[in-house]
Amino acid sequence: MEKVNVLGTEYKIIREEMKDAEYDGYCDYTSKIIKLRTDNVNKLGDFDCLMKKQLRHEIIHAFLYESGLGPNFEHYKQFGHEETIVDWFAIQYPKIEEAFKSVGAL
């Protein structure tokens, strides 16, 4: 089982088949578990790429919660965090990291 350290809190990463085709993963901050689907139910072309982005997405949710920003977003009642900004970070992080590395900013 994979684990990730999020600001001193360990989250387990569990990969399993999911019955609901509407989502590809989730972060449960109450049990400190991140779940990702293993079944390509929507028949996507590059499923591995999607799952890497999804894992980043769920880890960002965990970071937001562990840093005290759990209920402080516009859609917190429905999603827990504002999904647009979480997705933005998950998608753009590899590019940001590369830019930082290229100029010695890390």
N, C-alpha and C positions, 0 to 999 in steps of 0.2 A: 504494500500500500504506500502510495506517495504521500508526502507531507510537505507543507510549506509554512515557513515562519512569517507571521504577519504581525509586526510590531511587538514581538515577544509572545504571541499567542500562536499555538500550533493548530493548523487546519489540516484535516485529512482530505485527500483528494480521492474520490471514489468514481470509477468509471463503470457504467452499467447500462443495460438496455433500458429505455424509457418508453412507456406506453403512449405518452402524449406527444404528438408530432409538433405541437405548438412551441415548444421550448427545447433548447439544446443543453441546458444546464442551469444550476442555481447554487446560491451560497446560503447556507443556513447558519447564521451567526450564533444561534442559540445552542446548537450542538457542535459548532466549529467544524462543519463538513461542507466541502464543495463537491457537487455531483455533476458529472458530464456524461452525455450519452455515448454509447459505443456503436449503436446501430444507425446506419445512414438512412433513416426512415424516409427522408425527403429526397433521396437519390441525388445528392449534390455531387458535382464533379470533383472538387478538391476537398473532401471531407476532413482530411488531416489538417489542412490550413484553417478551416473553419473551427476545428476543435482547439487549435492553438489560440486563436483569437478568443474563443469562448472561455478558455482557461484564464487568459489575461483579464477578461471581463469580470469573471467571478472573483478573482484575486483582488481586483480593484474594489469591488463591493466589500470584501473583507477588510481591506485597508481603510476604507471610509468608515466602516462601522467601528473598527478597533481604534481609530483616531478620534472617536467621539461624534462622528457625523451621521449616526444612524438615522434619526428621524428628521433631519434638518433640510430636506429637499422638497421641492414642489409636489412631487407625486408620492411622497413617502407612505401615504395610506394604501396606495395600490401596489407600489413596487418596492418600497424601502429606500430607494435612491432614484435620482433623476436619471433615467436610462440613456438619454442623449449624451450627457457628459461622460458617463461610465463607458459607453461604447466608443466615444471619441478617444479617450485615453487608451482603451484596449487596441484600437486600430492604429493609432498614431505612435504608440510607444516605441516600436522597433525603429521607426524613422527618427524619432527624437533621440533615442539612444545612439544611433549612428552619427547624427549631427554632433552630439556632445563628444563622442569619442574622436571625431575627426578634428576637433579643435582643442582637445585635451581638457575638456570641462568636467570630467568625472573624477 
